[in-house]
Amino acid sequence: MFLTKRRPDMFESRLDIPAHTRKASIALLQARLSDSIDLEAQTKQAHWNVKGMDFFQLHTFFDGVHAVVEDYVDTIAERITALGGIADGRVQTTARASTLYEYPLDARHGESHLKALSAVLAQFGKALRGDIDAATELGDADTADLFTQLSRETDKQLWFVEAHLYD
């Protein structure tokens, strides 16, 4: 028999993770899903709007950062659904729930875009490290591992972005 029963907040699953743990992990993941969708949009904002002498290099670079962050979105959403939740990637939810700094519309030259992206990458990384601890306390090692993986990659992307800000 295939499980199709649905609770109001979770689908039934044969996972050996207790429902209360899955529900708490889903909440952590959903918070980072909203942030990662916002981060993804912010990387495209930089990609589309960068101007100046380093235009081509940064335009291409920001697209690469976007590709990495796009993978975050998919990884987080798939973990939510694997735990029996519903990944809410709607624009309305993201706009309401994101905890990231708002991207500055007056950013034009490379340096202003690099500073804006470095700020949100650092903010996202800090949130991920908090989530590693929270998932560990819940006893959900796989979700903690996912957050660790994303934290490492976010730190790497932050390093890449910040490297452009030094002479």
NUDRENTOR-549837 format. One record per residue (C-alpha): residue number from 1; residue in three letters; x, y, z. Coordinates in nm, 4 decimals, padded with zeros to 6 digits. Each point is the difference from the previous one (the first is absolute). Layout:
BEGIN
+-----+------+----------+----------+----------+
|  nr | rest |        X |        Y |        Z |
+-----+------+----------+----------+----------+
| NUM |  Ala |        X |        Y |        Z |
...
+-----+------+----------+----------+----------+
% end
This chain:
BEGIN
+-----+------+----------+----------+----------+
|  nr | rest |        X |        Y |        Z |
+-----+------+----------+----------+----------+
|   1 |  Met |  00.0000 |  00.0000 |  00.0000 |
|   2 |  Phe |  00.1360 |  00.3399 | -00.0999 |
|   3 |  Leu | -00.0288 |  00.2709 |  00.2645 |
|   4 |  Thr | -00.2083 |  00.2896 | -00.1298 |
|   5 |  Lys | -00.1475 |  00.1178 |  00.3268 |
|   6 |  Arg |  00.0737 |  00.3595 |  00.0796 |
|   7 |  Arg |  00.0026 |  00.1861 |  00.3263 |
|   8 |  Pro | -00.0797 |  00.3721 | -00.0152 |
|   9 |  Asp |  00.3711 |  00.0802 |  00.0312 |
|  10 |  Met |  00.1792 | -00.3187 | -00.1154 |
|  11 |  Phe | -00.0371 | -00.3005 | -00.2233 |
|  12 |  Glu |  00.0239 | -00.3427 |  00.1572 |
|  13 |  Ser |  00.3365 | -00.1685 | -00.0423 |
|  14 |  Arg |  00.1818 | -00.3158 |  00.0950 |
|  15 |  Leu |  00.3043 |  00.2010 |  00.1035 |
|  16 |  Asp |  00.1221 | -00.1083 |  00.3405 |
|  17 |  Ile |  00.0207 |  00.3617 |  00.1144 |
|  18 |  Pro | -00.2787 |  00.0875 |  00.2457 |
|  19 |  Ala | -00.2735 |  00.2269 | -00.1367 |
|  20 |  His |  00.0744 |  00.2767 |  00.2522 |
|  21 |  Thr |  00.3673 |  00.0003 | -00.1050 |
|  22 |  Arg | -00.0921 |  00.0057 | -00.3674 |
|  23 |  Lys | -00.2409 |  00.2874 |  00.0586 |
|  24 |  Ala |  00.2655 |  00.2035 |  00.1832 |
|  25 |  Ser |  00.2601 | -00.0756 | -00.2681 |
|  26 |  Ile | -00.2448 |  00.1009 | -00.2715 |
|  27 |  Ala | -00.0467 |  00.3359 |  00.1727 |
|  28 |  Leu |  00.3781 |  00.0568 |  00.0067 |
|  29 |  Leu |  00.0307 | -00.1018 | -00.3637 |
|  30 |  Gln | -00.2922 |  00.2177 | -00.1083 |
|  31 |  Ala |  00.1625 |  00.3044 |  00.1591 |
|  32 |  Arg |  00.3190 | -00.0634 | -00.1970 |
|  33 |  Leu | -00.2007 | -00.0760 | -00.3154 |
|  34 |  Ser | -00.1514 |  00.3477 |  00.0128 |
|  35 |  Asp |  00.3422 |  00.1521 |  00.0609 |
|  36 |  Ser |  00.1636 | -00.2021 | -00.2776 |
|  37 |  Ile | -00.2663 |  00.0988 | -00.2526 |
|  38 |  Asp |  00.0590 |  00.3632 |  00.0978 |
|  39 |  Leu |  00.3772 | -00.0521 | -00.0249 |
|  40 |  Glu | -00.0457 | -00.1556 | -00.3434 |
|  41 |  Ala | -00.1974 |  00.3041 | -00.1172 |
|  42 |  Gln |  00.2602 |  00.2346 |  00.1461 |
|  43 |  Thr |  00.2798 | -00.1690 | -00.1931 |
|  44 |  Lys | -00.1997 |  00.0513 | -00.3206 |
|  45 |  Gln | -00.0609 |  00.3636 |  00.0976 |
|  46 |  Ala |  00.3779 |  00.0478 |  00.0120 |
|  47 |  His |  00.0478 | -00.1938 | -00.3249 |
|  48 |  Trp | -00.2550 |  00.2069 | -00.1902 |
|  49 |  Asn |  00.0963 |  00.3423 |  00.1312 |
|  50 |  Val |  00.3775 |  00.0114 |  00.0436 |
|  51 |  Lys |  00.1713 |  00.2791 | -00.1951 |
|  52 |  Gly |  00.3541 |  00.1286 | -00.0385 |
|  53 |  Met |  00.3464 | -00.1070 | -00.1058 |
|  54 |  Asp | -00.0348 | -00.3511 |  00.1466 |
|  55 |  Phe | -00.3449 | -00.0538 | -00.1500 |
|  56 |  Phe |  00.0630 | -00.3176 | -00.1967 |
|  57 |  Gln |  00.2083 | -00.1718 |  00.2673 |
|  58 |  Leu | -00.2539 |  00.0776 |  00.2751 |
|  59 |  His | -00.3035 | -00.0671 | -00.2200 |
|  60 |  Thr |  00.1356 | -00.3496 | -00.0639 |
|  61 |  Phe |  00.1158 | -00.0446 |  00.3599 |
|  62 |  Phe | -00.3420 |  00.0923 |  00.1458 |
|  63 |  Asp | -00.1634 | -00.2513 | -00.2320 |
|  64 |  Gly |  00.2284 | -00.2682 |  00.1445 |
|  65 |  Val | -00.0949 |  00.0943 |  00.3554 |
|  66 |  His | -00.3648 | -00.0151 | -00.1065 |
|  67 |  Ala |  00.0443 | -00.3554 | -00.1312 |
|  68 |  Val |  00.1415 | -00.1121 |  00.3360 |
|  69 |  Val | -00.2822 |  00.1654 |  00.1949 |
|  70 |  Glu | -00.2587 | -00.1464 | -00.2382 |
|  71 |  Asp |  00.1249 | -00.3428 |  00.1080 |
|  72 |  Tyr | -00.0530 |  00.1014 |  00.3644 |
|  73 |  Val | -00.3648 |  00.0730 | -00.0728 |
|  74 |  Asp | -00.0549 | -00.3398 | -00.1567 |
|  75 |  Thr |  00.1924 | -00.1877 |  00.2700 |
|  76 |  Ile | -00.1927 |  00.1660 |  00.2823 |
|  77 |  Ala | -00.3393 | -00.0426 | -00.1681 |
|  78 |  Glu |  00.0642 | -00.3672 | -00.0689 |
|  79 |  Arg |  00.0982 | -00.0621 |  00.3631 |
|  80 |  Ile | -00.3249 |  00.1642 |  00.1133 |
|  81 |  Thr | -00.2019 | -00.2317 | -00.2218 |
|  82 |  Ala |  00.2074 | -00.3051 |  00.0986 |
|  83 |  Leu | -00.0962 |  00.0721 |  00.3604 |
|  84 |  Gly | -00.3684 |  00.0098 | -00.0993 |
|  85 |  Gly | -00.0417 |  00.3763 | -00.0215 |
|  86 |  Ile | -00.1083 |  00.2349 | -00.2721 |
|  87 |  Ala |  00.2782 |  00.2229 | -00.1321 |
|  88 |  Asp | -00.1471 |  00.3490 | -00.0257 |
|  89 |  Gly |  00.1971 |  00.1858 | -00.2628 |
|  90 |  Arg | -00.2694 |  00.2503 | -00.0885 |
|  91 |  Val |  00.1149 |  00.3560 | -00.0578 |
|  92 |  Gln | -00.2507 |  00.1276 |  00.2574 |
|  93 |  Thr |  00.1358 | -00.2355 |  00.2647 |
|  94 |  Thr |  00.3593 |  00.0884 | -00.0833 |
|  95 |  Ala | -00.0682 |  00.3739 |  00.0167 |
|  96 |  Arg | -00.1722 | -00.0371 |  00.3355 |
|  97 |  Ala |  00.2395 | -00.2502 |  00.1577 |
|  98 |  Ser |  00.3478 |  00.0879 | -00.1213 |
|  99 |  Thr |  00.2321 |  00.1251 |  00.2712 |
| 100 |  Leu |  00.2642 |  00.1284 | -00.2416 |
| 101 |  Tyr |  00.0898 |  00.3623 | -00.0566 |
| 102 |  Glu | -00.1938 |  00.1607 | -00.2826 |
| 103 |  Tyr |  00.2090 |  00.0433 | -00.3124 |
| 104 |  Pro |  00.0855 |  00.3648 | -00.0693 |
| 105 |  Leu | -00.1565 |  00.1189 | -00.3258 |
| 106 |  Asp |  00.2576 |  00.2779 | -00.0277 |
| 107 |  Ala |  00.2885 | -00.2497 | -00.0335 |
| 108 |  Arg |  00.1670 |  00.0648 | -00.3358 |
| 109 |  His |  00.3725 | -00.0603 | -00.0085 |
| 110 |  Gly |  00.1652 | -00.3266 |  00.0835 |
| 111 |  Glu |  00.1123 |  00.0992 |  00.3472 |
| 112 |  Ser | -00.3522 |  00.0877 |  00.1168 |
| 113 |  His | -00.1345 | -00.3319 | -00.1291 |
| 114 |  Leu |  00.2889 | -00.1921 |  00.1573 |
| 115 |  Lys | -00.0607 |  00.1670 |  00.3367 |
| 116 |  Ala | -00.3739 | -00.0702 | -00.0170 |
| 117 |  Leu |  00.0539 | -00.3663 | -00.0883 |
| 118 |  Ser |  00.2711 | -00.0482 |  00.2609 |
| 119 |  Ala | -00.2345 |  00.1354 |  00.2667 |
| 120 |  Val | -00.2833 | -00.2395 | -00.0852 |
| 121 |  Leu |  00.2316 | -00.2977 | -00.0468 |
| 122 |  Ala |  00.1472 |  00.0634 |  00.3461 |
| 123 |  Gln | -00.3496 |  00.0358 |  00.1457 |
| 124 |  Phe | -00.1168 | -00.3212 | -00.1686 |
| 125 |  Gly |  00.3089 | -00.1891 |  00.1202 |
| 126 |  Lys | -00.0577 |  00.1123 |  00.3579 |
| 127 |  Ala | -00.3608 | -00.1217 | -00.0149 |
| 128 |  Leu |  00.1148 | -00.3352 | -00.1374 |
| 129 |  Arg |  00.2450 | -00.0464 |  00.2879 |
| 130 |  Gly | -00.2823 |  00.0628 |  00.2456 |
| 131 |  Asp | -00.2094 | -00.2553 | -00.1851 |
| 132 |  Ile |  00.2784 | -00.2593 |  00.0225 |
| 133 |  Asp | -00.0170 |  00.0276 |  00.3782 |
| 134 |  Ala | -00.3805 | -00.0023 |  00.0066 |
| 135 |  Ala | -00.0284 | -00.3068 | -00.2263 |
| 136 |  Thr |  00.2647 | -00.1775 |  00.2084 |
| 137 |  Glu | -00.1970 |  00.0722 |  00.3180 |
| 138 |  Leu | -00.3104 | -00.1413 | -00.1695 |
| 139 |  Gly |  00.1888 | -00.3212 | -00.0764 |
| 140 |  Asp | -00.0328 |  00.0452 | -00.3775 |
| 141 |  Ala |  00.3569 | -00.0706 | -00.1089 |
| 142 |  Asp | -00.0854 | -00.0023 | -00.3714 |
| 143 |  Thr | -00.1510 |  00.3488 |  00.0090 |
| 144 |  Ala |  00.2928 |  00.1219 |  00.2109 |
| 145 |  Asp |  00.2324 | -00.1493 | -00.2630 |
| 146 |  Leu | -00.1909 |  00.1769 | -00.2786 |
| 147 |  Phe |  00.0375 |  00.3307 |  00.1842 |
| 148 |  Thr |  00.3718 | -00.0732 |  00.0511 |
| 149 |  Gln |  00.0438 | -00.0656 | -00.3713 |
| 150 |  Leu | -00.1763 |  00.3261 | -00.0883 |
| 151 |  Ser |  00.1952 |  00.1914 |  00.2649 |
| 152 |  Arg |  00.3320 | -00.1168 | -00.1441 |
| 153 |  Glu | -00.1049 |  00.0961 | -00.3514 |
| 154 |  Thr | -00.1374 |  00.3362 |  00.1156 |
| 155 |  Asp |  00.3290 |  00.0783 |  00.1734 |
| 156 |  Lys |  00.1795 | -00.0870 | -00.3245 |
| 157 |  Gln | -00.2279 |  00.2278 | -00.2038 |
| 158 |  Leu |  00.0501 |  00.2787 |  00.2551 |
| 159 |  Trp |  00.3764 | -00.0438 | -00.0350 |
| 160 |  Phe | -00.0302 |  00.0264 | -00.3791 |
| 161 |  Val | -00.2114 |  00.3155 |  00.0231 |
| 162 |  Glu |  00.2162 |  00.1669 |  00.2658 |
| 163 |  Ala |  00.3189 | -00.0787 | -00.1935 |
| 164 |  His | -00.1174 |  00.2516 | -00.2611 |
| 165 |  Leu | -00.0136 |  00.2746 |  00.2649 |
| 166 |  Tyr |  00.3724 | -00.0036 |  00.0801 |
| 167 |  Asp |  00.2771 |  00.1786 | -00.1890 |
+-----+------+----------+----------+----------+
% end
